[in-house]
Amino acid sequence: MRAWLLPLLCLLVACSGAPAAPVVVAVEAAQDDAANVTAPAVEAVDTAVVEAVVPVVVAVQDAVQSVLPPPVIAPAALPLVSPAASALIVRWEVSGPAHYVRRLERPIWPQGASGITWGIGYDGGHATARDIRAAWHAHPEVERLASTAGIVGTRARDALPAYRDIVTRYDYASDVFTAVSLPIYHASARRAFGAGFDSLPPDAAGALVSMVYNRGAAMAGDRNREKRTIRDVCIPAGDLLCIAYELRSMCRLWRGTVNGRGLCDRRDDEARLAENAA
């Protein structure tokens, strides 16, 4: 373990005199915060910044996780994300089963700040090795997949050929998406948007989960001003048209870029889901 991580762990766990339960809550919050650090980096123009920041963030998460028991992955009793929102995310991440079988059964690198990615948009570069092992424990190549943790940007591009022989079938990818990815991103969206998130109609809440799945839950900075408006203005007012307007307004970030049309179209789909949820 790197020496600079020890004071962090001490602060989070070992040096705390609080009861065990609050310590666990604090550590879980720290993990969530660490995950969100990567979100602005993912959208940054300078991929070199991402390549420097993300491995450090993943290392911090890994160190924090080392003091916790292994996660237990169990399917939720009821779906946390509406079927329409879940279908929207799948459509934008992999198009559908047929396209997945043709193009996505083997890992890819989606370019930019992404890591090596497989399944339904599962980015190994922005995950820890332990999270990958927990999510994909039944995969025959789970240890190789776990070795992608922290590898992003051009490093992921250069490493991809070593992983292209790994096959992940659609049914298994779909199971992991439902049992692991959706609950994680639902929880992240719920923390980001506050208590009012639970009062939203399921499709409106699902539209925000889709946005967080794509952009992350970070709230700081000008790039995230629409997220803050949704949290501070739209949700307290129960205004679904306001949520839809802010989702579409995010398009300002990508106009004129290579991926601009697709990102703007996805925000438009999410906006329609939200405004039709009443």
C-alpha positions as CSV (number, residue, x, y, z in Angstrom):
1,M,0.0,0.0,0.0
2,R,1.3,3.5,-0.8
3,A,2.4,5.4,2.2
4,W,0.2,8.4,1.5
5,L,-2.9,6.2,1.8
6,L,-2.3,5.3,5.4
7,P,-3.4,8.7,6.9
8,L,-6.6,8.5,4.8
9,L,-7.5,5.1,6.1
10,C,-6.6,6.2,9.7
11,L,-8.9,9.2,9.3
12,L,-11.8,7.1,7.8
13,V,-11.6,4.1,10.1
14,A,-8.8,3.3,12.5
15,C,-8.7,6.7,14.2
16,S,-12.4,7.1,14.6
17,G,-13.8,6.6,18.1
18,A,-17.4,6.4,16.8
19,P,-19.5,3.2,16.9
20,A,-19.1,0.7,14.1
21,A,-22.2,1.6,12.2
22,P,-21.4,5.3,11.7
23,V,-17.9,4.3,10.6
24,V,-19.3,2.0,8.0
25,V,-21.6,4.8,6.8
26,A,-18.7,7.2,6.6
27,V,-16.6,4.7,4.7
28,E,-19.5,4.0,2.2
29,A,-19.9,7.8,1.7
30,A,-16.2,8.1,1.1
31,Q,-16.3,5.4,-1.5
32,D,-19.2,7.2,-3.2
33,D,-17.4,10.5,-3.1
34,A,-14.3,8.9,-4.6
35,A,-16.3,7.4,-7.4
36,N,-17.8,10.8,-8.2
37,V,-14.4,12.3,-8.5
38,T,-14.0,10.5,-11.7
39,A,-17.1,12.0,-13.3
40,P,-15.7,15.4,-14.1
41,A,-12.5,13.8,-15.3
42,V,-14.4,11.5,-17.7
43,E,-15.9,14.6,-19.4
44,A,-12.6,16.6,-19.4
45,V,-11.1,17.5,-22.7
46,D,-7.6,16.7,-21.5
47,T,-7.5,12.9,-21.4
48,A,-4.0,13.1,-19.8
49,V,-5.6,14.6,-16.7
50,V,-8.0,11.6,-16.6
51,E,-5.1,9.2,-16.9
52,A,-3.4,10.8,-13.9
53,V,-6.5,11.2,-11.7
54,V,-8.5,8.0,-12.1
55,P,-5.7,5.5,-11.1
56,V,-5.2,7.5,-7.9
57,V,-9.0,7.6,-7.2
58,V,-9.3,3.8,-7.8
59,A,-6.3,3.2,-5.5
60,V,-8.0,5.3,-2.8
61,Q,-11.2,3.3,-3.2
62,D,-9.3,0.1,-3.1
63,A,-7.6,1.1,0.1
64,V,-10.9,2.1,1.7
65,Q,-12.5,-1.2,0.6
66,S,-9.7,-3.2,2.2
67,V,-11.0,-2.4,5.6
68,L,-14.6,-3.5,4.8
69,P,-16.0,-7.0,4.4
70,P,-16.5,-8.2,0.9
71,P,-19.8,-6.9,-0.7
72,V,-22.7,-9.2,-0.9
73,I,-24.4,-9.0,-4.3
74,A,-28.1,-9.9,-4.1
75,P,-30.9,-9.1,-6.5
76,A,-33.4,-6.5,-5.2
77,A,-36.8,-7.8,-4.2
78,L,-38.4,-5.2,-6.6
79,P,-36.8,-3.4,-9.5
80,L,-35.4,0.0,-8.3
81,V,-35.4,1.5,-11.8
82,S,-38.6,1.6,-13.9
83,P,-38.7,-0.8,-16.9
84,A,-38.9,2.1,-19.3
85,A,-35.8,3.7,-17.8
86,S,-33.9,0.4,-17.7
87,A,-34.7,-0.2,-21.4
88,L,-33.6,3.3,-22.2
89,I,-30.2,2.7,-20.6
90,V,-29.7,-0.6,-22.3
91,R,-30.7,0.9,-25.7
92,W,-28.1,3.7,-25.3
93,E,-25.4,1.5,-23.9
94,V,-25.6,-1.5,-26.3
95,S,-28.5,-0.8,-28.7
96,G,-30.0,-4.3,-28.0
97,P,-29.2,-8.0,-27.9
98,A,-28.6,-8.4,-31.6
99,H,-26.1,-5.5,-31.8
100,Y,-24.5,-6.8,-28.6
101,V,-23.9,-10.2,-30.0
102,R,-22.4,-8.7,-33.2
103,R,-20.2,-6.1,-31.7
104,L,-20.0,-6.1,-27.9
105,E,-19.5,-9.7,-26.7
106,R,-15.8,-8.9,-26.4
107,P,-14.3,-6.0,-24.4
108,I,-14.0,-2.6,-26.2
109,W,-12.4,0.8,-25.5
110,P,-15.1,3.5,-26.1
111,Q,-12.3,6.1,-26.6
112,G,-11.6,9.2,-24.6
113,A,-11.3,8.8,-20.9
114,S,-12.9,5.4,-20.8
115,G,-11.4,2.2,-19.5
116,I,-11.7,-1.3,-21.0
117,T,-15.5,-1.9,-21.1
118,W,-17.6,-5.0,-21.4
119,G,-21.2,-6.1,-20.6
120,I,-23.8,-3.3,-20.6
121,G,-21.5,-0.3,-20.4
122,Y,-19.4,-1.8,-17.5
123,D,-16.2,0.3,-17.4
124,G,-13.5,-1.7,-15.6
125,G,-11.1,1.2,-15.6
126,H,-13.3,3.2,-13.2
127,A,-13.9,0.3,-10.9
128,T,-11.8,-1.4,-8.2
129,A,-10.6,-4.9,-8.7
130,R,-12.7,-6.0,-5.7
131,D,-15.9,-4.5,-7.2
132,I,-15.2,-6.2,-10.5
133,R,-14.7,-9.6,-8.8
134,A,-17.9,-9.1,-6.8
135,A,-20.0,-8.1,-9.8
136,W,-18.5,-10.7,-12.3
137,H,-17.7,-13.5,-9.8
138,A,-19.3,-16.1,-12.1
139,H,-17.3,-15.1,-15.2
140,P,-14.6,-17.6,-16.1
141,E,-12.2,-14.8,-16.8
142,V,-13.0,-12.7,-13.7
143,E,-9.4,-12.3,-12.6
144,R,-8.3,-11.0,-16.0
145,L,-11.3,-8.6,-16.0
146,A,-10.3,-7.4,-12.5
147,S,-6.8,-6.5,-13.8
148,T,-8.4,-3.7,-15.9
149,A,-9.1,-1.7,-12.7
150,G,-7.6,1.8,-12.9
151,I,-6.6,1.5,-16.6
152,V,-8.1,4.4,-18.6
153,G,-7.5,6.6,-21.6
154,T,-4.7,5.7,-23.9
155,R,-3.5,3.1,-21.5
156,A,-6.8,1.3,-21.9
157,R,-6.5,1.6,-25.7
158,D,-3.0,0.1,-25.7
159,A,-4.0,-2.7,-23.3
160,L,-7.3,-3.7,-25.1
161,P,-5.7,-6.3,-27.4
162,A,-4.8,-8.4,-24.4
163,Y,-8.4,-8.7,-23.4
164,R,-10.2,-9.1,-26.7
165,D,-10.4,-12.9,-26.5
166,I,-12.7,-12.6,-23.4
167,V,-16.4,-13.3,-24.2
168,T,-19.3,-12.1,-22.1
169,R,-22.7,-13.5,-23.2
170,Y,-25.6,-11.1,-23.3
171,D,-27.8,-13.0,-20.8
172,Y,-25.0,-12.8,-18.2
173,A,-24.3,-9.2,-19.0
174,S,-28.0,-8.4,-18.6
175,D,-28.1,-10.2,-15.2
176,V,-25.1,-8.2,-13.9
177,F,-26.7,-5.0,-15.2
178,T,-29.9,-5.7,-13.4
179,A,-28.5,-7.1,-10.1
180,V,-25.4,-4.9,-9.8
181,S,-25.1,-1.8,-12.0
182,L,-28.7,-0.5,-11.7
183,P,-28.8,-0.6,-7.9
184,I,-25.4,1.1,-7.7
185,Y,-26.4,3.9,-10.0
186,H,-29.9,4.2,-8.5
187,A,-28.2,4.7,-5.1
188,S,-25.8,7.2,-6.5
189,A,-28.6,9.2,-8.1
190,R,-30.6,9.1,-4.9
191,R,-27.7,10.5,-2.8
192,A,-26.9,13.1,-5.4
193,F,-30.5,14.5,-5.8
194,G,-31.6,14.2,-2.2
195,A,-34.7,13.1,-0.3
196,G,-37.1,14.4,-2.9
197,F,-35.8,11.9,-5.4
198,D,-37.9,9.2,-3.8
199,S,-41.1,11.2,-4.4
200,L,-40.6,11.4,-8.2
201,P,-42.6,9.2,-10.5
202,P,-40.6,6.0,-11.3
203,D,-39.9,7.0,-14.9
204,A,-38.7,10.5,-13.9
205,A,-36.4,9.1,-11.3
206,G,-35.3,6.5,-13.9
207,A,-34.4,9.3,-16.3
208,L,-32.0,10.8,-13.7
209,V,-30.5,7.3,-13.1
210,S,-29.8,7.1,-16.8
211,M,-28.2,10.5,-16.8
212,V,-26.0,9.5,-13.8
213,Y,-25.2,6.2,-15.5
214,N,-23.8,8.2,-18.4
215,R,-22.3,11.3,-16.7
216,G,-21.8,10.4,-13.0
217,A,-23.3,12.1,-10.0
218,A,-20.8,14.9,-9.3
219,M,-22.4,18.3,-8.7
220,A,-19.4,20.7,-8.6
221,G,-18.5,23.2,-11.3
222,D,-20.1,24.8,-14.3
223,R,-20.4,21.5,-16.1
224,N,-22.9,20.3,-13.5
225,R,-25.0,23.4,-13.1
226,E,-28.1,21.7,-14.6
227,K,-27.8,18.8,-12.1
228,R,-27.8,21.3,-9.3
229,T,-30.9,23.1,-10.7
230,I,-32.6,19.7,-10.9
231,R,-31.7,19.0,-7.2
232,D,-32.3,22.4,-5.8
233,V,-35.3,23.7,-7.9
234,C,-37.0,21.1,-10.0
235,I,-37.3,18.2,-7.5
236,P,-38.4,20.3,-4.5
237,A,-41.1,21.8,-6.7
238,G,-42.1,18.4,-8.1
239,D,-41.7,20.0,-11.6
240,L,-41.1,17.3,-14.2
241,L,-41.0,19.8,-17.0
242,C,-38.2,21.6,-15.2
243,I,-36.3,18.3,-15.0
244,A,-36.8,17.7,-18.7
245,Y,-35.7,21.2,-19.6
246,E,-32.5,20.9,-17.5
247,L,-31.7,17.5,-19.1
248,R,-32.0,19.0,-22.5
249,S,-29.9,22.0,-21.5
250,M,-27.0,19.8,-20.8
251,C,-26.5,19.5,-24.5
252,R,-24.5,22.8,-24.3
253,L,-21.6,20.7,-23.1
254,W,-21.2,18.6,-26.3
255,R,-22.4,20.8,-29.2
256,G,-19.9,20.6,-32.0
257,T,-18.0,17.6,-30.5
258,V,-17.6,14.2,-32.1
259,N,-20.1,12.5,-29.7
260,G,-22.3,15.6,-29.4
261,R,-25.3,14.3,-31.5
262,G,-25.5,11.0,-29.6
263,L,-25.2,12.6,-26.1
264,C,-27.8,15.3,-27.0
265,D,-30.2,12.6,-28.3
266,R,-29.8,10.6,-25.1
267,R,-30.6,13.6,-23.0
268,D,-33.6,14.2,-25.2
269,D,-34.8,10.7,-24.6
270,E,-34.3,11.1,-20.9
271,A,-36.2,14.4,-20.9
272,R,-39.2,12.8,-22.7
273,L,-39.3,10.0,-20.2
274,A,-39.3,12.5,-17.4
275,E,-41.9,14.9,-18.8
276,N,-44.3,12.0,-19.7
277,A,-44.0,10.5,-16.2
278,A,-46.8,12.5,-14.6
